[in-house]
Amino acid sequence: MPKEEGTKTPVKTFKAYAPGSVHVDVKDRPQLPDQDQRRDLFAAIDRATRRVYVELLKDQSATAASGFLKRLIDQAPFSRSNAILSAPADAAPLC
């Protein structure tokens, strides 16, 4: 549907978050020629402060994921209020 002249699409703003609202993402990484095995990238981004915590782990097992979350909590300069997870459908459940 064509827009009428002079009408503008409303600008969306980002939702405001308090520090501690963390987005966790897991990405498959390819094996590089100088590595003996592939690694998986675990990243946590605080939505308010944009602080990032990243680790390369050997797999996406529940043990690896829970260890990542424990180290994230230990390293974070704020108390974590909630985590939003996005992971591949075939990833092990975190709880």
The 8 nearest C-alpha neighbors of each residue, nearest first, counted from 0:
[[1, 2, 3, 4, 6, 8, 7, 5],
 [2, 0, 3, 4, 6, 5, 7, 8],
 [3, 1, 4, 0, 6, 7, 5, 8],
 [2, 4, 6, 5, 1, 7, 0, 8],
 [3, 5, 6, 2, 7, 1, 8, 0],
 [4, 6, 3, 7, 2, 8, 1, 9],
 [7, 5, 4, 3, 8, 2, 9, 1],
 [8, 6, 9, 5, 2, 4, 10, 3],
 [7, 9, 10, 6, 11, 2, 5, 3],
 [10, 8, 7, 11, 6, 12, 5, 2],
 [11, 9, 8, 12, 7, 13, 6, 14],
 [12, 10, 9, 13, 8, 14, 7, 15],
 [13, 11, 14, 10, 15, 9, 16, 8],
 [12, 14, 15, 11, 16, 46, 10, 47],
 [13, 15, 16, 12, 11, 46, 47, 17],
 [16, 14, 13, 17, 47, 46, 12, 18],
 [17, 15, 47, 46, 14, 18, 20, 19],
 [16, 18, 47, 19, 20, 15, 46, 48],
 [19, 17, 47, 20, 48, 16, 45, 77],
 [18, 20, 79, 80, 21, 78, 45, 17],
 [19, 21, 81, 80, 45, 18, 46, 82],
 [20, 22, 45, 82, 44, 19, 46, 83],
 [21, 23, 83, 44, 43, 82, 84, 45],
 [24, 22, 43, 84, 42, 83, 85, 21],
 [23, 25, 85, 42, 86, 41, 84, 43],
 [26, 24, 41, 86, 40, 42, 85, 27],
 [27, 25, 40, 39, 28, 41, 24, 86],
 [26, 28, 39, 40, 29, 25, 38, 37],
 [27, 29, 39, 38, 26, 37, 30, 40],
 [30, 28, 37, 31, 27, 38, 39, 36],
 [29, 31, 37, 36, 34, 28, 32, 38],
 [30, 32, 34, 33, 29, 37, 36, 35],
 [31, 33, 34, 30, 35, 36, 29, 37],
 [32, 34, 31, 35, 30, 36, 37, 29],
 [35, 33, 31, 36, 32, 30, 37, 38],
 [34, 36, 33, 37, 30, 32, 31, 38],
 [37, 35, 34, 30, 38, 57, 31, 29],
 [36, 38, 30, 29, 28, 57, 39, 34],
 [39, 37, 57, 56, 28, 55, 58, 40],
 [38, 40, 27, 56, 28, 55, 26, 58],
 [39, 41, 55, 26, 25, 54, 42, 27],
 [42, 40, 25, 54, 53, 24, 55, 39],
 [43, 41, 53, 24, 23, 52, 40, 25],
 [42, 44, 23, 52, 22, 51, 21, 24],
 [45, 43, 51, 22, 21, 50, 49, 46],
 [44, 46, 21, 49, 50, 47, 48, 20],
 [45, 47, 49, 20, 21, 48, 44, 16],
 [46, 48, 18, 16, 45, 17, 49, 15],
 [47, 49, 50, 45, 46, 18, 44, 17],
 [50, 48, 45, 46, 47, 44, 51, 18],
 [51, 49, 45, 48, 44, 52, 46, 43],
 [50, 52, 44, 43, 49, 53, 45, 42],
 [51, 53, 43, 42, 44, 71, 50, 54],
 [54, 52, 42, 41, 43, 51, 55, 40],
 [55, 53, 41, 40, 56, 42, 52, 67],
 [54, 56, 40, 39, 38, 41, 57, 53],
 [55, 57, 39, 38, 58, 54, 40, 63],
 [56, 58, 38, 39, 37, 55, 59, 36],
 [59, 57, 56, 60, 39, 38, 63, 37],
 [60, 58, 63, 90, 64, 91, 61, 39],
 [61, 59, 63, 62, 91, 58, 64, 90],
 [60, 62, 64, 93, 63, 91, 65, 92],
 [61, 63, 60, 65, 64, 66, 59, 93],
 [62, 64, 66, 60, 61, 65, 59, 67],
 [65, 63, 67, 61, 66, 62, 60, 93],
 [64, 66, 68, 62, 67, 63, 61, 69],
 [67, 65, 69, 63, 64, 68, 62, 70],
 [66, 68, 64, 70, 65, 69, 71, 63],
 [67, 69, 71, 65, 66, 70, 72, 64],
 [70, 68, 66, 72, 71, 67, 65, 73],
 [69, 71, 73, 67, 72, 68, 74, 66],
 [72, 70, 68, 74, 69, 73, 75, 67],
 [71, 73, 69, 75, 70, 74, 68, 79],
 [72, 74, 70, 71, 75, 69, 76, 68],
 [75, 73, 71, 72, 70, 76, 52, 69],
 [74, 76, 72, 77, 73, 71, 78, 79],
 [77, 75, 74, 78, 73, 72, 19, 79],
 [78, 76, 75, 19, 79, 18, 72, 74],
 [79, 77, 19, 80, 76, 75, 72, 18],
 [78, 80, 19, 81, 77, 20, 72, 21],
 [79, 81, 19, 20, 78, 82, 18, 21],
 [82, 80, 20, 79, 21, 19, 83, 22],
 [83, 81, 21, 22, 20, 84, 23, 80],
 [84, 82, 22, 23, 21, 81, 85, 20],
 [85, 83, 23, 22, 24, 82, 86, 25],
 [84, 86, 24, 23, 25, 83, 87, 22],
 [85, 87, 25, 24, 88, 90, 84, 26],
 [86, 88, 90, 89, 85, 25, 26, 27],
 [87, 89, 90, 86, 91, 85, 92, 25],
 [88, 90, 87, 91, 86, 92, 59, 60],
 [91, 89, 87, 88, 59, 92, 86, 60],
 [90, 92, 60, 61, 93, 59, 89, 64],
 [93, 91, 94, 61, 90, 60, 64, 89],
 [94, 92, 61, 64, 65, 91, 62, 60],
 [93, 92, 61, 65, 91, 64, 62, 60]]
